[in-house]
Amino acid sequence: MRRDIHNAIVPIDFTSAEDVSSVLDTIMSLVKRGIPLRWGLVPQTLTPAAAEQAKIVYYLKDSYGLSAMTKYLEAVRPPFSF
């Protein structure tokens, strides 16, 4: 238990704007504060589109790094109006 306190595993549907925004905002705010956590994003692939989007996201992370994946996710999520 003590070893897992610095790990966060989050299920995410990469085709859902709410999921992507919520997870991305949370992760980025904690990273900017300097809180050391290891993040695990588990894709929810309930539809073929979600499976394809998960493949794209993980390809970007593996090939180009975390910053490219983050930029892609920020670019594809629509801005929210309050």
All heavy atoms as an XYZ file, in Angstrom:
645
protein
N       0.823     -1.181      0.000
C       0.000      0.000      0.000
C       0.872      1.251      0.000
O       0.609      2.173     -0.738
C      -0.930     -0.035      1.206
C      -1.838      1.133      1.252
S      -3.081      0.958     -0.007
C      -4.451      1.613      0.813
N       1.889      1.274      0.808
C       2.713      2.467      0.907
C       3.417      2.760     -0.415
O       3.602      3.896     -0.790
C       3.734      2.282      2.026
C       4.604      3.493      2.234
C       5.430      3.371      3.458
N       6.358      2.248      3.325
C       7.097      1.793      4.308
N       7.016      2.336      5.487
N       7.926      0.790      4.114
N       3.783      1.714     -1.150
C       4.483      1.886     -2.413
C       3.567      2.447     -3.496
O       4.005      3.144     -4.388
C       5.039      0.539     -2.847
C       6.233      0.640     -3.718
C       6.745     -0.720     -4.022
N       5.765     -1.381     -4.886
C       5.833     -2.632     -5.272
N       6.793     -3.386     -4.850
N       4.931     -3.141     -6.058
N       2.271      2.153     -3.430
C       1.334      2.565     -4.465
C       0.740      3.951     -4.234
O      -0.094      4.390     -5.010
C       0.204      1.550     -4.583
C       0.699      0.232     -5.137
O       1.692      0.249     -5.887
O       0.099     -0.801     -4.817
N       1.144      4.640     -3.210
C       0.564      5.949     -2.917
C       0.972      6.999     -3.953
O       0.299      7.990     -4.135
C       0.922      6.403     -1.493
C      -0.008      7.516     -1.054
C       2.375      6.858     -1.403
C       0.023      7.762      0.427
N       2.047      6.759     -4.675
C       2.518      7.718     -5.668
C       2.118      7.332     -7.084
O       2.659      7.851     -8.047
C       4.032      7.867     -5.582
C       4.487      8.373     -4.251
N       4.284      9.657     -3.836
C       5.103      7.734     -3.228
C       4.755      9.804     -2.613
N       5.260      8.656     -2.222
N       1.173      6.419     -7.228
C       0.687      5.989     -8.530
C      -0.787      6.342     -8.663
O      -1.547      6.202     -7.711
C       0.836      4.474     -8.707
C       2.284      4.045     -8.687
O       3.160      4.761     -9.130
N       2.535      2.869     -8.160
N      -1.165      6.792     -9.847
C      -2.571      7.073    -10.129
C      -2.928      6.398    -11.442
O      -2.299      6.652    -12.466
C      -2.801      8.574    -10.225
N      -3.906      5.529    -11.393
C      -4.374      4.836    -12.590
C      -5.775      5.345    -12.892
O      -6.670      5.253    -12.051
C      -4.369      3.313    -12.385
C      -2.937      2.862    -12.099
C      -4.934      2.612    -13.599
C      -2.805      1.425    -11.718
N      -5.936      5.891    -14.098
C      -7.174      6.567    -14.459
C      -7.744      5.953    -15.732
O      -7.066      5.942    -16.762
C      -6.910      8.080    -14.681
C      -8.185      8.806    -15.012
C      -6.229      8.693    -13.481
N      -8.988      5.467    -15.690
C      -9.620      5.019    -16.932
C     -10.085      6.232    -17.726
O     -10.618      7.193    -17.161
C     -10.807      4.183    -16.447
C     -11.107      4.708    -15.093
C      -9.813      5.208    -14.523
N      -9.862      6.219    -19.038
C     -10.204      7.368    -19.862
C     -10.699      6.910    -21.231
O     -10.156      5.981    -21.818
C      -9.001      8.326    -20.011
C      -9.368      9.546    -20.826
C      -7.795      7.633    -20.555
C      -8.310     10.639    -20.828
N     -11.748      7.580    -21.695
C     -12.240      7.377    -23.050
C     -11.698      8.548    -23.869
O     -12.118      9.687    -23.680
C     -13.767      7.354    -23.061
C     -14.346      7.170    -24.445
O     -13.560      6.979    -25.406
O     -15.575      7.202    -24.580
N     -10.743      8.280    -24.750
C     -10.087      9.342    -25.504
C     -11.008     10.000    -26.529
O     -10.644     11.010    -27.111
C      -8.829      8.812    -26.192
C      -7.710      8.524    -25.236
C      -7.294      7.227    -25.011
C      -7.079      9.540    -24.557
C      -6.265      6.951    -24.135
C      -6.043      9.283    -23.673
C      -5.639      7.986    -23.458
N     -12.207      9.451    -26.749
C     -13.164     10.093    -27.654
C     -14.132     10.996    -26.909
O     -14.918     11.696    -27.529
C     -13.962      9.044    -28.449
O     -14.647      8.186    -27.538
C     -13.050      8.234    -29.348
N     -14.086     11.001    -25.595
C     -14.971     11.824    -24.780
C     -14.258     13.119    -24.389
O     -13.225     13.093    -23.717
C     -15.393     11.065    -23.523
O     -16.028     11.925    -22.603
N     -14.819     14.245    -24.802
C     -14.215     15.547    -24.484
C     -14.174     15.787    -22.980
O     -13.205     16.360    -22.470
C     -14.993     16.665    -25.172
N     -15.215     15.345    -22.271
C     -15.237     15.545    -20.818
C     -14.140     14.743    -20.128
O     -13.469     15.248    -19.237
C     -16.604     15.156    -20.233
C     -17.735     16.046    -20.667
C     -18.449     15.498    -21.888
O     -18.325     14.286    -22.167
O     -19.108     16.282    -22.575
N     -13.963     13.490    -20.541
C     -12.918     12.654    -19.953
C     -11.531     13.240    -20.204
O     -10.727     13.364    -19.281
C     -12.960     11.233    -20.532
C     -13.996     10.344    -19.880
O     -14.754     10.841    -19.035
O     -14.033      9.155    -20.231
N     -11.271     13.599    -21.439
C      -9.949     14.120    -21.794
C      -9.673     15.419    -21.055
O      -8.600     15.606    -20.480
C      -9.823     14.306    -23.320
C      -8.543     15.035    -23.676
C      -9.883     12.958    -24.019
N     -10.638     16.328    -21.032
C     -10.438     17.609    -20.350
C     -10.218     17.430    -18.861
O      -9.313     18.035    -18.283
C     -11.636     18.521    -20.576
O     -11.686     18.930    -21.894
N     -11.038     16.600    -18.248
C     -10.923     16.385    -16.810
C      -9.574     15.786    -16.436
O      -8.885     16.283    -15.536
C     -12.058     15.470    -16.347
O     -11.910     15.143    -15.004
N      -9.188     14.732    -17.129
C      -7.928     14.062    -16.823
C      -6.739     14.958    -17.141
O      -5.808     15.086    -16.347
C      -7.837     12.708    -17.558
C      -6.451     12.119    -17.465
C      -8.862     11.745    -17.006
N      -6.768     15.610    -18.290
C      -5.660     16.462    -18.692
C      -5.487     17.643    -17.744
O      -4.361     17.968    -17.353
C      -5.881     16.948    -20.122
C      -4.668     17.336    -20.924
C      -3.693     16.182    -21.015
C      -5.077     17.772    -22.317
N      -6.587     18.269    -17.350
C      -6.503     19.396    -16.417
C      -5.960     18.962    -15.060
O      -5.122     19.645    -14.470
C      -7.869     20.056    -16.249
C      -8.334     20.785    -17.493
O      -7.478     21.098    -18.357
O      -9.546     21.057    -17.599
N      -6.419     17.817    -14.587
C      -5.947     17.315    -13.291
C      -4.469     16.979    -13.332
O      -3.697     17.389    -12.453
C      -6.755     16.064    -12.884
O      -8.136     16.399    -12.819
C      -6.288     15.531    -11.550
N      -4.064     16.247    -14.354
C      -2.662     15.845    -14.461
C      -1.762     17.071    -14.602
O      -0.752     17.187    -13.911
C      -2.461     14.873    -15.640
C      -3.109     13.532    -15.326
C      -0.978     14.689    -15.947
C      -3.103     12.550    -16.487
N      -2.124     17.988    -15.483
C      -1.269     19.157    -15.719
C      -1.176     20.045    -14.481
O      -0.115     20.584    -14.194
C      -1.774     19.946    -16.919
C      -1.671     19.179    -18.230
S      -0.062     18.422    -18.536
C       0.935     19.863    -18.790
N      -2.261     20.197    -13.744
C      -2.195     21.039    -12.549
C      -1.291     20.415    -11.485
O      -0.549     21.123    -10.806
C      -3.586     21.296    -11.987
O      -4.138     20.122    -11.446
N      -1.330     19.086    -11.346
C      -0.463     18.440    -10.359
C       0.993     18.437    -10.811
O       1.897     18.593     -9.988
C      -0.950     17.021    -10.091
C      -2.294     16.926     -9.367
C      -2.768     15.486     -9.303
C      -2.204     17.518     -7.984
N       1.234     18.291    -12.103
C       2.603     18.331    -12.616
C       3.189     19.729    -12.435
O       4.342     19.890    -12.016
C       2.638     17.890    -14.100
C       3.974     18.216    -14.740
C       2.349     16.411    -14.213
N       2.409     20.755    -12.720
C       2.892     22.136    -12.569
C       3.193     22.486    -11.120
O       4.047     23.313    -10.845
C       1.873     23.111    -13.144
C       1.832     23.076    -14.653
C       0.780     24.006    -15.209
C       0.717     23.874    -16.721
N      -0.355     24.682    -17.301
N       2.492     21.858    -10.183
C       2.751     22.085     -8.759
C       3.962     21.314     -8.258
O       4.419     21.521     -7.146
C       1.547     21.674     -7.932
C       0.365     22.568     -8.090
C      -0.736     22.123     -7.174
N      -2.006     22.621     -7.631
C      -3.160     22.166     -7.228
N      -3.206     21.166     -6.367
N      -4.269     22.675     -7.680
N       4.449     20.398     -9.070
C       5.623     19.624     -8.687
C       5.311     18.427     -7.816
O       6.189     17.915     -7.125
N       4.073     17.961     -7.856
C       3.692     16.794     -7.066
C       4.107     15.535     -7.833
O       3.659     15.319     -8.951
C       2.178     16.800     -6.786
C       1.827     18.054     -5.975
C       1.761     15.530     -6.053
C       0.358     18.266     -5.773
N       4.982     14.732     -7.234
C       5.490     13.556     -7.953
C       4.499     12.394     -7.926
O       4.285     11.752     -6.904
C       6.764     13.204     -7.186
C       6.491     13.670     -5.797
C       5.605     14.882     -5.936
N       3.874     12.149     -9.060
C       2.970     11.024     -9.221
C       3.290     10.316    -10.519
O       3.671     10.945    -11.499
C       1.506     11.480     -9.277
C       0.840     11.871     -7.971
C      -0.542     12.428     -8.248
C       0.726     10.687     -7.048
N       3.119      9.029    -10.526
C       3.252      8.241    -11.748
C       1.836      7.989    -12.241
O       1.000      7.456    -11.522
C       3.954      6.926    -11.465
C       4.148      6.106    -12.719
C       4.865      4.819    -12.436
N       6.096      5.090    -11.705
C       6.682      4.206    -10.907
N       6.152      3.026    -10.726
N       7.797      4.502    -10.298
N       1.572      8.414    -13.480
C       0.228      8.319    -14.047
C       0.112      7.132    -14.977
O       0.983      6.888    -15.804
C      -0.113      9.596    -14.817
C      -0.250     10.776    -13.921
C       0.717     11.676    -13.605
C      -1.398     11.161    -13.179
N       0.231     12.600    -12.721
C      -1.072     12.305    -12.444
C      -2.681     10.636    -13.069
C      -1.978     12.946    -11.618
C      -3.583     11.278    -12.243
C      -3.223     12.417    -11.528
N      -0.986      6.428    -14.873
C      -1.319      5.356    -15.789
C      -2.685      5.639    -16.383
O      -3.665      5.735    -15.655
N      -2.730      5.828    -17.686
C      -3.993      6.071    -18.369
C      -4.439      4.774    -19.030
O      -3.762      4.248    -19.911
C      -3.844      7.177    -19.413
C      -3.383      8.532    -18.891
C      -3.233      9.514    -20.030
C      -4.349      9.057    -17.850
N      -5.575      4.269    -18.609
C      -6.114      3.028    -19.144
C      -7.244      3.387    -20.094
O      -8.259      3.933    -19.671
C      -6.634      2.110    -18.016
C      -7.222      0.840    -18.587
C      -5.531      1.818    -17.023
N      -7.067      3.112    -21.388
C      -8.109      3.505    -22.343
C      -9.354      2.634    -22.221
O      -9.258      1.421    -22.070
C      -7.431      3.308    -23.705
C      -6.361      2.323    -23.462
C      -5.920      2.502    -22.036
N     -10.500      3.296    -22.254
C     -11.771      2.587    -22.325
C     -12.131      2.487    -23.801
O     -12.415      3.490    -24.443
C     -12.862      3.334    -21.568
C     -12.650      3.368    -20.087
C     -13.757      4.111    -19.385
O     -14.443      4.940    -19.966
N     -13.940      3.808    -18.116
N     -12.094      1.298    -24.325
C     -12.312      1.102    -25.762
C     -13.630      0.377    -25.997
O     -13.659     -0.768    -26.429
C     -11.143      0.322    -26.376
O     -10.995     -0.906    -25.662
C      -9.853      1.108    -26.306
N     -14.713      1.071    -25.719
C     -16.030      0.480    -25.882
C     -16.529      0.552    -27.324
O     -17.440     -0.180    -27.697
C     -17.019      1.175    -24.942
C     -16.648      1.123    -23.452
C     -17.634      1.939    -22.633
C     -16.591     -0.299    -22.964
N     -15.944      1.442    -28.112
C     -16.332      1.588    -29.513
C     -15.084      1.463    -30.383
O     -13.961      1.660    -29.897
C     -16.993      2.954    -29.768
O     -16.028      3.986    -29.521
C     -18.212      3.169    -28.884
N     -15.260      1.178    -31.663
C     -14.090      1.141    -32.560
C     -13.359      2.482    -32.648
O     -12.141      2.526    -32.749
C     -14.682      0.747    -33.910
C     -15.959      0.058    -33.591
C     -16.474      0.705    -32.337
N     -14.102      3.576    -32.579
C     -13.471      4.901    -32.620
C     -12.593      5.134    -31.389
O     -11.507      5.718    -31.485
C     -14.533      5.988    -32.716
N     -13.047      4.660    -30.237
C     -12.259      4.804    -29.013
C     -10.984      3.976    -29.088
O      -9.921      4.415    -28.626
C     -13.092      4.396    -27.805
N     -11.070      2.802    -29.683
C      -9.879      1.960    -29.837
C      -8.874      2.615    -30.773
O      -7.661      2.612    -30.500
C     -10.272      0.584    -30.355
N      -9.343      3.188    -31.871
C      -8.452      3.877    -32.815
C      -7.802      5.101    -32.175
O      -6.617      5.355    -32.365
C      -9.210      4.272    -34.080
C      -9.598      3.100    -34.944
C      -8.384      2.329    -35.439
O      -7.398      2.944    -35.877
O      -8.430      1.083    -35.381
N      -8.577      5.852    -31.427
C      -8.035      7.045    -30.756
C      -6.986      6.645    -29.731
O      -5.956      7.309    -29.595
C      -9.169      7.829    -30.111
C      -8.763      9.155    -29.564
C      -8.393     10.159    -30.639
O      -8.601      9.960    -31.818
N      -7.824     11.249    -30.219
N      -7.212      5.564    -29.001
C      -6.234      5.085    -28.019
C      -4.939      4.675    -28.711
O      -3.846      4.956    -28.207
C      -6.810      3.914    -27.229
N      -5.044      4.026    -29.874
C      -3.846      3.658    -30.627
C      -3.051      4.885    -31.040
O      -1.815      4.907    -30.957
C      -4.228      2.855    -31.869
C      -4.713      1.461    -31.579
C      -5.121      0.770    -32.858
C      -5.766     -0.563    -32.594
N      -6.218     -1.213    -33.847
N      -3.741      5.929    -31.479
C      -3.066      7.171    -31.886
C      -2.349      7.804    -30.699
O      -1.184      8.196    -30.789
C      -4.073      8.154    -32.502
C      -4.587      7.622    -33.833
C      -3.458      9.541    -32.675
C      -5.771      8.376    -34.389
N      -3.046      7.886    -29.580
C      -2.467      8.524    -28.385
C      -1.229      7.772    -27.915
O      -0.183      8.371    -27.640
C      -3.533      8.625    -27.272
C      -2.904      9.015    -25.951
C      -4.611      9.614    -27.658
N      -1.304      6.450    -27.847
C      -0.153      5.688    -27.376
C       0.977      5.653    -28.402
O       2.144      5.592    -28.029
C      -0.570      4.284    -26.944
C      -1.179      4.326    -25.565
C      -2.548      4.276    -25.378
C      -0.365      4.458    -24.449
C      -3.094      4.354    -24.112
C      -0.900      4.533    -23.187
C      -2.259      4.479    -23.027
O      -2.794      4.566    -21.773
N       0.663      5.726    -29.677
C       1.704      5.827    -30.698
C       2.474      7.141    -30.538
O       3.703      7.161    -30.592
C       1.109      5.739    -32.106
C       2.127      6.029    -33.180
C       3.055      5.065    -33.546
C       2.176      7.269    -33.802
C       4.006      5.328    -34.516
C       3.124      7.541    -34.773
C       4.033      6.568    -35.124
O       4.979      6.851    -36.077
N       1.747      8.233    -30.333
C       2.409      9.527    -30.135
C       3.303      9.503    -28.903
O       4.422     10.009    -28.931
C       1.370     10.637    -30.012
C       0.657     11.026    -31.284
C      -0.475     11.996    -30.981
C       1.634     11.637    -32.273
N       2.815      8.907    -27.817
C       3.617      8.848    -26.592
C       4.867      8.005    -26.792
O       5.962      8.407    -26.401
C       2.802      8.284    -25.444
C       3.541      8.316    -24.114
C       2.990      7.213    -23.237
C       3.994      6.655    -22.304
N       4.966      5.755    -22.848
N       4.714      6.853    -27.419
C       5.864      5.961    -27.608
C       6.865      6.504    -28.613
O       8.079      6.344    -28.440
C       5.401      4.571    -28.057
C       4.665      3.821    -26.967
O       4.824      4.188    -25.776
O       3.917      2.883    -27.300
N       6.398      7.152    -29.669
C       7.282      7.612    -30.738
C       7.864      9.005    -30.496
O       9.011      9.262    -30.828
C       6.536      7.615    -32.068
O       6.126      6.307    -32.394
N       7.049      9.908    -29.945
C       7.465     11.312    -29.845
C       7.525     11.848    -28.430
O       7.971     12.969    -28.223
C       6.531     12.187    -30.683
C       6.536     11.799    -32.133
C       5.482     11.081    -32.687
C       7.601     12.137    -32.961
C       5.485     10.709    -34.017
C       7.616     11.769    -34.288
C       6.556     11.056    -34.809
O       6.564     10.688    -36.124
N       7.033     11.102    -27.465
C       7.147     11.523    -26.079
C       5.861     12.094    -25.501
O       4.855     12.290    -26.190
N       5.925     12.354    -24.218
C       4.770     12.815    -23.467
C       4.287     14.192    -23.906
O       3.086     14.454    -23.942
C       5.102     12.818    -21.975
C       3.981     13.104    -21.014
C       2.883     12.063    -21.153
C       4.502     13.126    -19.593
N       5.209     15.075    -24.260
C       4.790     16.422    -24.662
C       3.990     16.402    -25.959
O       3.016     17.151    -26.109
C       5.995     17.351    -24.782
O       6.858     16.901    -25.802
N       4.356     15.536    -26.903
C       3.594     15.428    -28.157
C       2.205     14.861    -27.888
O       1.216     15.328    -28.465
C       4.340     14.546    -29.151
N       2.121     13.883    -27.006
C       0.825     13.319    -26.662
C      -0.061     14.365    -25.995
O      -1.237     14.506    -26.327
C       0.982     12.115    -25.735
C      -0.326     11.446    -25.378
S      -0.163     10.162    -24.129
C      -0.251     11.143    -22.643
N       0.506     15.134    -25.088
C      -0.252     16.169    -24.395
C      -0.721     17.246    -25.358
O      -1.871     17.682    -25.292
C       0.613     16.784    -23.283
O       1.095     15.746    -22.441
C      -0.178     17.764    -22.460
N       0.148     17.669    -26.269
C      -0.242     18.681    -27.253
C      -1.365     18.175    -28.145
O      -2.288     18.910    -28.478
C       0.958     19.092    -28.097
C       1.937     19.952    -27.356
C       3.122     20.301    -28.230
C       4.171     21.049    -27.438
N       5.364     21.332    -28.235
N      -1.301     16.911    -28.538
C      -2.356     16.325    -29.370
C      -3.683     16.312    -28.624
O      -4.721     16.701    -29.172
C      -1.972     14.909    -29.790
C      -3.064     14.181    -30.522
C      -3.351     14.483    -31.849
C      -3.815     13.198    -29.891
C      -4.362     13.816    -32.530
C      -4.820     12.527    -30.563
C      -5.084     12.840    -31.878
O      -6.093     12.188    -32.543
N      -3.665     15.879    -27.373
C      -4.901     15.826    -26.599
C      -5.479     17.209    -26.358
O      -6.694     17.394    -26.363
C      -4.669     15.094    -25.277
C      -4.426     13.592    -25.389
C      -4.068     13.008    -24.034
C      -5.646     12.899    -25.963
N      -4.616     18.200    -26.146
C      -5.105     19.564    -25.971
C      -5.681     20.118    -27.269
O      -6.627     20.895    -27.256
C      -3.995     20.468    -25.457
C      -3.642     20.210    -24.014
C      -2.490     21.051    -23.518
O      -1.755     21.646    -24.347
O      -2.296     21.096    -22.301
N      -5.120     19.703    -28.400
C      -5.597     20.211    -29.689
C      -6.929     19.590    -30.098
O      -7.749     20.257    -30.731
C      -4.552     19.933    -30.775
N      -7.173     18.338    -29.743
C      -8.399     17.683    -30.199
C      -9.579     17.906    -29.260
O     -10.714     17.674    -29.657
C      -8.223     16.156    -30.400
C      -7.214     15.884    -31.485
C      -7.860     15.463    -29.118
N      -9.337     18.368    -28.050
C     -10.474     18.601    -27.159
C     -11.090     19.960    -27.462
O     -10.383     20.947    -27.648
C     -10.069     18.501    -25.702
C      -9.226     19.649    -25.206
C      -8.956     19.519    -23.732
N      -8.078     20.585    -23.300
C      -7.801     20.854    -22.067
N      -8.337     20.140    -21.110
N      -7.001     21.835    -21.747
N     -12.409     20.019    -27.533
C     -13.058     21.292    -27.811
C     -13.061     22.171    -26.565
O     -13.128     21.666    -25.451
C     -14.477     20.896    -28.192
C     -14.693     19.592    -27.512
C     -13.341     18.927    -27.449
N     -12.968     23.478    -26.747
C     -13.026     24.367    -25.583
C     -14.436     24.365    -25.002
O     -15.416     24.285    -25.728
C     -12.651     25.732    -26.143
C     -12.947     25.639    -27.597
C     -12.789     24.203    -27.993
N     -14.506     24.452    -23.705
C     -15.807     24.481    -23.030
C     -16.251     25.908    -22.823
O     -15.444     26.795    -22.565
C     -15.726     23.775    -21.662
C     -15.599     22.299    -21.772
C     -14.399     21.667    -21.579
C     -16.703     21.538    -22.099
C     -14.289     20.303    -21.673
C     -16.618     20.155    -22.193
C     -15.400     19.545    -21.991
N     -17.529     26.146    -22.958
C     -18.073     27.472    -22.663
C     -18.938     27.372    -21.423
O     -19.790     26.496    -21.309
C     -18.897     27.975    -23.859
O     -19.942     27.068    -24.124
N     -18.691     28.263    -20.497
C     -19.437     28.240    -19.225
C     -20.448     29.334    -19.187
O     -20.374     30.354    -19.712
C     -18.472     28.382    -18.039
C     -17.554     27.219    -17.906
C     -16.242     27.296    -18.311
C     -18.011     26.040    -17.371
C     -15.379     26.224    -18.185
C     -17.144     24.954    -17.235
C     -15.839     25.060    -17.639
